[in-house]
Amino acid sequence: GYEDWLRHRADNEVNKSNVFVVENAKQVRKESEKIKVGDIVEVKADETFPCDLIFLASSSTDGTCYVTTASLDGESNFKTHYAVRDTTVLCTDEAIDTLTATIECEQPQPDLYKFVGRIIIYGSNQEPVARSLGPENLLLKGATLKNTKKIYGVAVYTGMETKMALNYQGKSQKRSAVEKSINAFLIVYLCILLGKATVCTTLKYVWQSNPFNDEPWYNEKTKKERDTFKVLRMFTDFLSFMVLFNFIIPVSMYVTVEMQKFLGSFFISWDKEMYDEEIQEGALVNTSDLNEELGQVEYVFTDKTGTLTENSMEFIECCIDGHKYKDCMAEVDGFSQPDGPLKYYGKAEKSREELFLRALCLCHTVQIKEADQVDGLVAHPERKYTYISSSPDEIALVKGAEKYGFTFLGLENNFMKIRNQKNETEMYQLLHVLNFDPVRRRMSVIVRSSTGKLLLFCKGADSSIFPRVQQEEIQQTKVHVDRNAMDGYRTLCVAFKELTEKEYDKIDRQLNEAKMALQDREEKMAKVFDDTEADMHLIGATAVEDRLQEQLAETIEALHAAGMKVWVLTGDKMETAKSTCYACRLFQTSTELLELTARTVGESDRKEDRLHELLLEYHKKLIQDLPKARGGLKRSWTLTQEYGLIIDGSTLSLILNPSQDCGSSNYKSIFLQICLKCTAVLCCRMAPLQKAQIVRMVKNTKGSPITLSIGDGANDVSMILEAHVGIGIKGKEGRQASRNSDYAVPKFKHLRKLLLAHGHLYYVRIAHLVQYFFYKNLCFILPQFLYQFFCGFSQQPLYDAAYLTMYNICFTSLPILAYSLLEQHISIDTLTSDPQLYMKVSDNAMLQWRPFLYWTFLGAFEGLVFFFGVYFLFQNSSLEDNGKVFGNWTFGTIVFTVLVFTVTLKLALDTRFWTWMNHFVIWGSLAFYVFFSFFWGGVIWQVPPFLKQQRMYFVFAHMLTSVSTWLAIILLIFISLFPEILLIVLKNIKEKNHQVRN
């Protein structure tokens, strides 16, 4: 309930946020949940759109606005959206209020990039005008307005009909393996209960078949009793036995388990080692139901950018015409002179250098934000601004150019200003920006220099630039690009071309036509971009480093040592991802890599056949030729030669959705077998839903291994929801991931402690709690069952009603709760430093049938000892010197006393980590039992009518006056615990010998 309340609070933050709606030419403040379809909403810069809006007008005269959709699809670049042509002039509250129009659009559907509709605008005295609407006119809920002061839009989809809500993969109810084990054990105990009731009912009628037993001379039956139907009587007897024995089912265990999970989850959020100073936040638990699953993980699926890396880019080096420029500045002198500290590896011509640096300064969408004036020291006295951009790469490149003496000063009235190495300011008119998109994987700008020269600068991935430049220029740069990619740097190539006025006019006309097109606008724009960015000249390439997170390699090695397999699922390109995997020691130098990518499969018509060949070849290598692992060792893949698999998105979709004609239904199973044999798998160029498909595929394999997904962006949400345990990183890409996760941590390195220490301990604690509950209830009810054999199966209870009720609630509940919250059978430091200990509890080891049977036999043994021990004591019915005889309530009370002391001391024997709380609840519970028994039997209860019977009056106090009772109680407790003590002693001797040998 508390967790649901927290979720409810998070929902309210969104639903109750304020938005401004234009009504009667005035701005009215509303809560975002009250927006209705047809309301005109005003959104200001850096605000998030509250619902799906049709874009009507903006503060910029050309009717465009920039939007980032990082929280929807993980793409952090700016996207341009266009207002409806006829409404762009309505950019004040009064003007927009005069608009009369109707909008027709399709039913809500989840595709973020598709939208079809039309708007019919009614003027005062002319014909209505119809305009078509496309995805470029639709502003999606969850996206953020950037670099545009304000926009007006009309709500078309709200609430659960927005594209964001339709893309939300509903949370499936996640249940832990422990809960499934509990259910299996419960069925066993249910069978025991039914068995006991059946045996007692049958034996009752066998015993009563002797008329003397059934109807002795002193207790003859009434006429009514003789006439009752025998089957009905048997049925009521059966139910009476069920009620008598029903305490064997541990109902209170469910309450204790829930309390243990809920209270235990606070230890994660309180953990100081998981607190991050930088963001001033610690770990967060959204679902405490899964604490023990953290101790059972077999597969870890992780995103790369922002999860394994910092997502903060740093310019490392560049190459111009094949000459490498690497910065060997001493960081001490703070700023670089233009030429001094650069180390040249041969040198390009000065003009080419300047052209390259100008390209870096001009070809981007970076904006400048004036820094707030702060009194006192400023970090960079000469820099009074900060760069903001949709992608950290761009800022790194602009800062890189600044390092070499070319500084970008901002964009004013469509003129880009840069300061060159001679400290002169140069102005360039920005004519067009050909925006980056993930398909083209490049972006360009067309600028006019102050001398009137028209230049196109283009930067992008090598695969998208090389085919568009002169072939003879490629080789010298390609060497550097490949080497940088191997080193784990993100590489971009830079090219340019000069345009004549005639060429520019043609491009300008085509671009404007494409922007105005109503049908297939995206395709037309793409075609113009494609024609424009052709026949360019390559200038050089840049290398930017996305730093790995701290302690990343150590964390991944620890997870490996703990028997977990780590898979990296990323949207990044293969070379970069591969080098990151080497850098973080996911792939070792000895790992043999198997590739299933567009490169090895090829682009021909035969790619499915080629894929099949590769799959069979790898399958043979991994499964048929490898010797079988000896002696069924758990997670034995850590033994032999290590293999790593690399696969990309296009090949994965071939495997998961093969075309119908080829008999390739077995692709998937062969692929899965290969994956499961590899130590590490790298999936690159993955779409968000493909990430979830991979997780689902592994999750549903034989043995259903426990999976864990960890990511930081909205594009990781579907895989976080799909895995058994989802972990969000509180990163730079918004909070979508941590909101949808079960646990959120500040950094990837915190995963080590979360799994190896917290997960291990939670599992051990809850497993012990479950087994202990079944054990103590069996000890409790077995004497009650045996007693029926000595009371003519008359459903006579052995214990008093108060004892029956309070056994689980008061006398034995707190010690096990304290144990299950505080126990550390191995210290946390040992658990984090020795990952192999994690394997000891893997595969639900403590809740298998063997330990369960051990606990059950222990409970049965102790129940027999309690009952027959006291039974033998009562062979001499006079336990006092004066010859007074003890009755059946004394008999039951002695059994109960031995029972309470034994099960509590059993827990004390199991406790390895004593705190004052353990002492308080264990000895306190025993003291409370003694106090309660004196109090319960020491007063003649008159007031509540149901307490009128005085059968327990003075029983407890009277019982303790007998010396033989004292002797029997102490002796029976010792006999019951003796096997357990013996086992502990033997175990300690064995461990000592083992340590001596080692």
N, C-alpha and C positions, 0 to 999 in steps of 0.2 A: 504494500500500500504506500509506504514511504517513497519507494522508487517511482511508483506511478504518479505520486504527487510531484516529485521533482520533474518528471517528464511533462506533466500538466503545466508546471510553472514555466518550463522552456517553451511550450506551445503558446502560452499566454504572452510571453515576450514578443512573439511574432504577431499573434492575432490582435493584441491590444496596442501595437505600435501606431503612432499617429501619422496620418496622411492628410494632404490637403486636396479637397474636392471643390471644383468650381460650380457654384450654384447661384443663379441670378446675378451673374457678373461679380460675385464675391467669393473669396476663398473661405471654405468652411472646414474646420478641423474634424476629422472622423477617425474612429479606430479602423484599422485595416480590414477587420472581419466584417465591417458594415458596408464595404463597397459593394454596389450592385452593378450588374451588367448595364452599360450605357452611361455610367458616371464618367465625367471628365476629370482626370486626376493630374495634379501637377507634381512632378518629381524633380528634385534639385540635384546638383552634382554630388557624386559619391553616395547617393542614397540607393537603396535597393528597390526595384519595382515591386509593388505590393500584389500585383496580379498580372495576367497577360493583357497588354495594352496595344491598341492600334495607335501608331505614332502619328500625331496630327501636326504639331508645330514645335519648333525649338528656338532657343535664344540665338542660334546662328542663322544668318539670313538664307543660307542655301538649303536649310531644312534637313541637315544631317545631324546625327549624334553618335558618340562613341560609347560602346558598351563592352564590358568584360563579362564572360559567362563562366568564370572559373568555378563557381559553385555548382554549375549544371554539368559541364562536360570536362572540367579540368583544364580547359584551354585558357591561358591567362592573357592572350593577346587581345588587342582592341578590335572590335568588329564595328563596321560602320552600318548604321541603319538610316533609312530615308523616310521622310515624312510624306504623307499623301500630297501629291503635287498641288492640288487646289487649296489646301489648308495651310500651306507653309507661312502665309502672311499673317495668320491669326495668332500672333505671339504675345497677346496680353489677355488678362482675365476678361475684359470687356469684349474684345474682338472674338475670342473663342466662344463666348456665350451666345453670339449671334448665329452660330452654325446650326443648320437644320439638315440632318442626314439620316439615312438608314444604312445599316451594315448587314450583309448576309454573309455567313461563313459556314465552313464545314463543322460537323460534329467534333467535339474534343477528341484529339488523338495524341499518343505519346511522342511521335517523332519530332525532335527538337528543330529539325531543319526543314520541315514541310508545313506549309500553311496556304490555303486557298480561300479567297473571299472576294467580296466586292463592296464598294461603298457608293451610295447614290446620294449626291449632294443637291439639295433644293435651293436655288437662288430665289431672290424676291420676285424678279420679273422675267427670268429666262428659263429655258428648258432645264430639267434635271440633268446633271452630269454623272455618268457612271465611270468609276475607275476600278481597275482590278487591284487586289491586295495580295502580297506575297510574304514570304518569311522575312524579307528585308524591311517590311513595314510593321512587323510584330515585335514588341519588346517583351521578353519573357520574365515571368515572376522569378526572383532569385538572382537575376542578372543585375549588374550595378552600372549606373550612369557615370561616365568619366569625361573629363575635359569639356563638358558642355554645361553652361550655367543652370539651365532648366529646360524641361520639355513638358508638353501637354500630350496626354494620350487618353483614349477612351477605352474603358474596360470591356473586353470581349469574353474572356474566360476567368472565372473567379473560383476560389475555394478548391474543392477536390477536382475541378475540371481543368485546372491549369496544367500546362505540359510538365511542370516540375512535379506536381502531385501524381500525375499519371505515370511518371517514370519511377516513382518510389516503389522499390521492391518491398512488398509488405513483409514485416518482420514475422518470420515463422517462430512458433514457440520453441525456444531452445531448451532441451532437457538434457541433464548430465547423465553420464554412464552410471553414476552412483544411484540415481533415482531408479534406473532400470534394474540394477541389482537388488535394491530394496524390494521392488515389486516381486522379483523372483523368490526372495527369501520369505516374503509375506505369504505367498501361495503355499510354501512348505509348512509354515506355522499354522495356516488355515487348515491344511490337511491334518496336522497333528491335533488341532482343536476338534475337528469333526470326528477323528479317530477315537479320541478320548471319550467324547460324548456318546458315540455309538457303542463302544466297549462297555461303558458304565450302564447305559440303558439295557443292553442285552443281558449283562450279568445281573442287573436288578431283577429282571423277570425270571432268570434261571434260579436265583436265590429265593424268590417268592413262590416258585413252583412247589416248594415244600410248605404244606398248609400251616405247619407250626410257625415257620418264619413269617408267613404272610399274615396270619391272624392269630397271634398268641392269645391265651385265655384272658389276659388282663387288658387286651386292647381290641375288642371285637369291632368289625366294620359296621357302619350304619347302613340302612336300606339304600340310601341315595348312592353311597360309595359302591355298593354291590352292583347297582343297576347301570353305572356309567359304562360307556362303550370302551372296550379294551384298547382298540387302535388309537382312539382319541387320548386315552390315558397314557399310552406309550409315547405319543407325539408330544404331549405336554411335559412328560418326564425328560424326553430328549432336549426340548427347549430349556428346561430348568438346568440341565447339565451344561448346555451351551452358555447360559448366563453365568453359571458358577465358574466355568473355566475361561470365560472370554478375556480375562486379564492377560492371557498368553499373547494376545495380539497387541503390540506396543503402539497404541494410538498416540500416546504422549510423545513418542519418538518424532512424529511429523512436526509437532510444535517445536520441539527442541532443535531439530535440524534447521527449521526456518530461522529460529533465533540465532543459531550458530552461524548461519550464512550471513544474515543481516549484520550482526554485531562484528563478525569476523572481517567483513569487507572494510570496516573502518581502519583496520590495521594497514591496508594498502594505501588509503588516502592519508594516513598519518605518517607514512614512511618518509623520514627526512632525506634518505639517500635518493628518493625519487623526486625530490623537489628541485625545480630548475630556477636558478637565480635570475636568469635572463628574462624569462617571461613571468616570473613571480608566481608560478603555479606548480602544483604537485600532481600526483596521479589522481584519477577520478574513476569511481566505480558506478556504472550505469545499471549493471545487472549482477546482483550478488549471487544469483542462482548458480553461477558457473564457476565459483571459486575453485572447486576441486578439479574441474576440467583442466585448469592451468597446470595441474600436475600430471596430465595424461597426454600432452600434445605429441603427435608424431610428425606432422607436416606443418611447416611455417611458410606461408605465402607472403611475400613482401613486395611493395612497390619500390621503385628505385629513387626517382627524383624527390627529394624532400624527406624520404624515409631513411634510405641508406646514405644519401648525400644531404648537404646543408641547404641546398637550393639558394646558395649565395655565390655568385660567380666572381671570378677574379681573372683579369687579363694576364696571360702568361707570356705568350710570344706571338710574333707574326712572321710571315715570310713574304717578301716582295720580289717578284720575278725570280723566285727560287733562292733568294738570299735570306738567311735566317736573321731576325733581329730579336735578340733576347735581352731582357733588362737585367743588368747585374748591378743595379743601384744598391748602395748601402742604404738601409732604411733610415739611418741616423740623420742624413742631411735633409730629410724631409721633402725637398722638392728637387726636380731634376732640371739641370740646364739642358738646352735643346740637344747638344751633340755630345757633351762630355762623357757621361757615364755609360753610354750605350756600347755594347760590345758587338762588333760587327763580324759576321762570318762572310767576308767579302761584302760588297756593297752595291745596291742598285743605284741607278742614276737618281740625282737629286729630284728631278721633275717627277719621276715615277713614285718616289717616296711621298712627295707632297700630294700627288694625285691619290695615292692609297689612303693617306691620312685624311684627306678631304672627304673621300668616299665614306670613311668611318664616321666622320662628323656630320655627314648629310643624309646618309641612307639609314634612317631609323624613324621611330615614332616617339622618341623621348620628349618629355615635356619638362620645363624647368619650373620648380616651385621655389619662390623666394623664401629664404630661411627667415624665421621669426627673429627680430632683433633681441638679442639676449645680453643683459648687462654682464660685465666681467669677461672671462676668457672665452674666446670662440675657438673651436678646434682648428678650422682653417681660416685664418684672418682674411686671406685673399679671396675665399670662396663664400659668397653670401647667399648661396642657393643650393638646392638639392635636386638631383635628377629623379623624375618619376617615369616609370614605363610599365607596359604590360608584361614585359619579360625581363628578368634579371640579366639575361645575356646582353641585351642592347645597352644597358647602363654600363656593363663591364667594358664593352667595346668603346663607348664614348669616353669612359675614364681612361682606357688604354691609349686612345689618341691624345688625350690630355697629357698623359705621361710623356709622350714624344713631342709635345709642344703645340698641338692643335686643340683649341678649346671651343666647345660648342656653347654659344651664349644665349640660345633660345630662338623662339619663332615669334616674329611680330608682323602683323598685317601680311601674312603669307611670305615674309622674307626670313630666311634662316641666316643667323649671324654666327660667324666663327672668327676666332682670333688665331692668327697663324704664328709660326715660329719667330717672325720678326716683330711680333706684338702689334701687327696691323689688323684692323677689323675688316673682314670680307663679307659681302652680302650676296646671298643667292635667293632668287625668287623661286618659291616652291610651286610648281605647276600641277603636278599630280603625284599622289602616293598610290602605288599598286600594292595593296595591303598583303601581308603574309597570310597564306592559308595552308592548312596541313596537307592539302593534296599537292599544291605547287611546291611547297616547302622552300619558298624564297620570297623576298619582297624587293620592290624597287621604288626609286623616286626619280622624277624628271624635274630638273632645276635649270634656271637660266642664270648664268654668271653675270657680273656687272659689265663684262665686255660684250654681253649678248650671245655668248656661246650656249648652245643647248646640250645638256649632258644627261644621260640616263645612268644612274648607279644602281647596281643590283647586288644583293648579298643573299646567300642561302646555302643549303646543304650541298656538299660536293656532288652528290648523285644528281642534283637538279641543275647545277651550274655547268658542270663539265660538258654535257651534250650541247650547250648553247654558246660555246666560245670556240675560238680557232683551235683546231686539234693540236697544232704544233706547240701551243703555249702550255699544254696541260702537264706534260711529264715532269718538268722541274718542280711544279707546285705539288703534284700528286704525292711525290716522295715524302714531303713534309706533312701533308695531310694524313697520310697513312701512319706515319711514325707518331704523330700527335694523338691519333685515335687509339693507337696501341698503348700510349702512355695514360690513357683515360681522360684526355681533354675533349671538350666539345669543340668541333671544328666548323668554321664557316668560310666559304670562298667569296671573294669580292671581285666583281667585274664591272666594266663600264662600256658605254659607246657614245659617240657624238652623233647628234641628230641634226639634219638640215631643217630649215623652216618648213619646207614642203612636207617632210616626213612627220614633223611634229603636228602640223595642222591636221594631217590625216589621222594620226593617233588620237588627237584631241577630239576630233569629230566622232570617231568610232567609240571612244570612251563615253562621251556624253550621250550618244545614241543608246549604248548598252545600258547606261545607268537609268535611262528613261523607259527601257523596254518593259512591257507588262508581262509577256510570257518568257519563260526560260531566261530570266535576267542573269542568273548566276552563270549559266553556260556561255551566254554571249560575252559577259565580262571576262570569263576565263579564256575565251578564244582571243579577245583583244590583248589580254595580258600575254598570252602565249606568242602572238605575232610580234608584239612589241619587244619582248625579252629574247630576241634572237640575234645571231651574229655579233655577239659582244666580244670584248677583249678581256682576258683574265689579268688582273693585276697581282693578286696575292691571296693569302689565306690567314686566318687568325686562329689562335688556340685559347680557349677559355676554360678555366678549371672550375668544376663544381665540387667544392671540397667535401671529402667524406666526413660523416659524423664522427665525433670522437669515440674512441674505444670500439669502433665498428668491427674491426677484424677480430679482436679478442672476443666480442660477443658472439660473432658467427662461429668461431672455433669452439666456444663453450657449448653452443646449441648442438653443433655436430657431435661433440664428445658425449653429449647427453642423449645421443641416439635420435636426434631430430633431423629431418631432411629439410633443407632450406631451398625454396624455389623463388626466383625473382621474376615478377611479372611487370613489365614496363612498357610504356608507349614510346620509349626512346629508340634510337637506331642501334643496330647490332654492335658495331665496333665500339661505340662508347660504353654500352651496357657491358660488353664482354670485358673491357679493360677495368671497369668498376668491379666486376666480379673477381678479377685477378687481384686487384688492389685490396679488396676486403677479404681475401683468402677463401672465397667461396670455391673458386677453382684453384687447385694447387698446381705447381709446375708439372707435377707427375700425372695430373688428371688428363685422361684421354678424352678429347671433345668429339662428340658426334653432332653433325649439323643437319637440320631439316629446315633450310631457309630457301628463299627465292633463288639464292645463288646456286645452291647445290641441286635443287629440284629443277631449276631452269624455268624459262617463261614459255616454252614451246607448247604445242597441243598435247604433247606426250607427258605433261607434267604429272598426271595421275599415275601413269605406268612407272615413271621414274621414281615417284614417291613410294610406290609399292615396293620397287626393287630395294630402295634404301632401307625401308622399314624392315624388310626380310633380312637384309644384310646385317643391320644392327641387332635384330632379334637373335640371329644365329650367334653373333659375336658375344652378346650379353647373356643369353639364357641357355642356349644349347652347349656352347663351348666351355662355359664356366663350370668348374667342379662344384658339386653340391656342398653347401656349408655343413661343416661337421656338427654333430651333436645338437641339432635344433637350437642353436644359440639365438637368443632374442635379438632382433634387429641386427642380424649378422652381416649386413651389407658393409659394415665398417672394416671387414677383414681383407677383402681381395683388392685387386687393381681398381682404382677409382675412375668412374666414368662421369662425364658431364654432358648434358644434352642442351643444344641451342635450337629453338624453334621460333619462327615468326608468325605474325597474325594471319597472313595469307595462307601459309601452309596449314596452320591449325584449322582454318575454316574448311580447307580441302578434306582434312581428316574427319572433322566433326560433322560436316554437311556434304558428303561426297555426291557427285552427280549420279543420276540414276543408272546410266548405262553400264558402269563398270561394277563388277561384283566385289565391292570394297567395303561390305558391311563389317568385315573383320579388321579393317584399318584401325578402328578405335581400340579394339582389344589388344592388338599387337603394340600399338603406340603406348597404351597404358602400361603394358608389361615392361616395355623399354624404360618408360619414365620411372617406374617403381624400382627398377634396378639401379638407376643412376643416383650418385650421391647428391648431385646438385643439378637443377634444371633452370635454364634461363629462357624466358619467353619474351621476345621483344616485339615492338610495334603492335601492342595489344589494344583492342578497343575495350572500354569498361565492361561490357557484357561478356566479352571473351574471358576476362579475368574470372568472372563469376562462373563461367562454364567450366573452366579448368578446375576450380575449387570443387564444384559439384561433381565433376568426373572422379576426382580422387576420393571425395567423401563417400561416394556410393560404391567404392570397390569392395572386394571381399574382405570381411573383417571390420568394415567401416572404421578406418583409423580416425582419430581425433585431429581435426585441422584447425589452424589458427591463421587469420589474415591480419596483416598490419599495413596501414597506409595512412596518408595524410591529406589527400585531396578528395574532392567530390567524385572524381572518376574512380575512386577505390571503394565507394560506398557499397556498390552491389556485391563486391567480393567480401567485404566486411560482414554484410548481412548474411551471405551464403555460408560462411565457415561456421564451425561449431562455436569458436570463440573469435570475436572480432575486436581488434585493438586499433584505436585511432591515435594518430600522433598529433599533438597540438602544434601544428606546423605553421608555415606561412601561407598555405593555400586555403585560408578560411577554416571554419570549424565544422563543416559538413561531416567530415570523417569522424571526429571525436563525438559529435552528437549522435551519430547512428551506431556507435560502437558499444561493446559491452564494457570495455575498459579503455581509458585514455591515458597515455603517458607522454611526458614532454619529449623524450628522445628514444631512439632505437636501443641505446645501451641499457635502458631500464628494463628491457625485456628479460635480460639475464636474471636479475633478481626476482622479477615478477614470476617467472616460470620455475627457476631452479630452487628458490627459497620459498616464496609464498605458495606457489602452486603445490610443491612437494608437501609442505607442512599441512596445508588445507586438506589435501587428499588423505594424508595419514590420520589427521584428526577426525575427519568425518567418517572414514572407514572404521576406525576404532569405535566411534560413537554408535554406529549402526550395529556392529557385532555385539557391543556391550549391552545394548538395549534388548536384543533378542535373548541374550544369555541371562540377563537378570530377570526377565519375565518367565523364562523357563524354570529357573531356580524357584521362583515364587509360586508357580501353579503346580509343579510336579508333586510336592507334598500334599496339596489339596486333592489331587487325583488319587494318590496312594491312600489317603485317609478314607476315601469312599469304600475301600475294601474292608474297612474295619467299622463302618457305621451302617452296614446293610444297604449301601447305595441309596441313602435316604436324602441326598442333596444337602446334607448337613455341612455348613461351611466350617473350615478348620480355623480360620482367622476371624476376628471380630470385624464388623462392617467398617468401623473407623480405620482399621489397619488396611483393609482391602482398598479403601478409597485413597488413603494418604501415602501408600507405598510408592506409587509413581509420581505423585504430585509433590510431596514434601520430603520424604525420607531419602530418596535416591536421585532426585533430579538435578540438584545444583552441582554436586561434585562432577558429574559427567559433562555438564555445560561448561564449567570452569576448565576442565581438562581439554575439551574440544576447542576452546578459545586460546589457551595459553601454552599447550604442550609443544615442546621442541625436543623431539627425541634425539636430534642431531643439531648442533648449533648452526645458526644462520650463516656464519662465516664459513664453516666447513661446507655447507651445502652450496654456497656460491663458488667456492674455490675448487670443489671437486665435482664437476658436472656428472661424472659417471654414477653418482649416487641416485641421480634422477631415474636411471634405468631400473633401479630396484623396485620402484613402485609403478613402473609403466605397465600398460595393458591391464589396468584395474587389478593389480596383483593381490591386494589385501581383501578384495571382495569376491574372490573366486570360491568355488565350492569347498576346496580343502580347508582354508581357514574357517569357513562357515561351519563345517562339520566339526572341526576341533572345538570351536566355541560351544556348539550344541551339545557335544559329548561332555564338555566341562560342566555345562549347566545341569545336564542330566545326572552326572556323578554327584555334584554338590547337593542337588535336590534329594537324592537317595540317602546321602550321608545325614542331612538335616532330619529327615523323617525317621529313618530307622535308628539313628543315634538316640533321638529323644524317646523313641518307642522302647528301646532296650532299657533306657533309664527308668521308664515307667513299669518295667516288669515287676519291680517292687513298688506297689502302689503307695506305700506310706513313705514319703520322702522326708518326714520330720520325726524328731525323737518322740513327740507325744502321740504318734500314731494317727494323726489326722491325714485324711486321704486327699490327693489333688484331683481336680476334675478335667473335663475336656478343654475348657477355655485356657487353663494353665498350660496344658499340652500344646495348644496352638500358639500361645504367647511365647513359649520357649523356642519353638520352631522359628517363629517370626523374628525373635531377637537374634538368633544365630544367623538367620538369612540376611537381615539388614547389616549386621557387622561384617559378614563375609563379603557381600558384594561391594561394600564401600572400601574394605581393606584390599580387595582385589584391584580396585582402581588405583589405590595408593601404591600398590606394588608396581603397576604399569607406568606410573608417572615418573618421567626422567627429569623434568624441569619444574622444581618446586618454587612457588612464589608465596607470598603471605596469603594471597587469595585462595590458593589450593588448600593450604593448611586450614584457613578459616572455614571453607565450605565442607571439607572432609570431616574434621573433628567437630565442627559446629553441627553438621547433620546428625552425627551419632549422639551428641549431647542433647540435641533437640528431641530425638526419638525417646531417650530415657526420660527427659523432662515431661514430654507429652504423655508417656505411659503412666507416670505417677499421677499427673494431673487428671487424666481421663478416668483412672480407677479410684481417685482419691476423693471424688465429690459424688454425692447422691444427686443425679440429674433429675430435676422435677419440671423445669420450665418448658422446653420445646416438647410437644407431645410425642414426637417420634423417638425421643430418647428415654421413654418411660422404662424400657427394660434395663435392669441393673446388673446384667450378667458379668460385666468386667469390674464390678465394685471390688477394690482392694486386691484384685488378682495379681497385678504386677508386683506390688510391694510385698505381698504375702509370699510370692514365688521366690523373691530374692532372700527370704529368711533361711532358705534351705541351702546348706553347704554343697550337697551333691548337685544341685542345679547349677551353682557357680562352676563347679568342676566340669560338668557336662558342656556348658556353653563354651568355656575356654578350649576344652579338648576338641569339640566339634569344629570350631572355627579353624583350629590348627590343622585338623585332618583335611578339611575342605581345601585349604590353601596349600597343603603340603606338595601336591604335584606341581603346582605353579612355581613354588619356591625352588623345588628341585630343578625344574627346567631352567630357571634364571641362573642358578649356581653353575649348572653344566655349560650353559651358553657362555658365561663369563670365563670359565676355565678354558673353553675352546678358543675364545677370542684372545686370551692371554697367550696361549700356545702359538696361535697364528702370528701374533705380533712378535713373539720371541723368534719364531722361524724367519720372519721377514727381516 
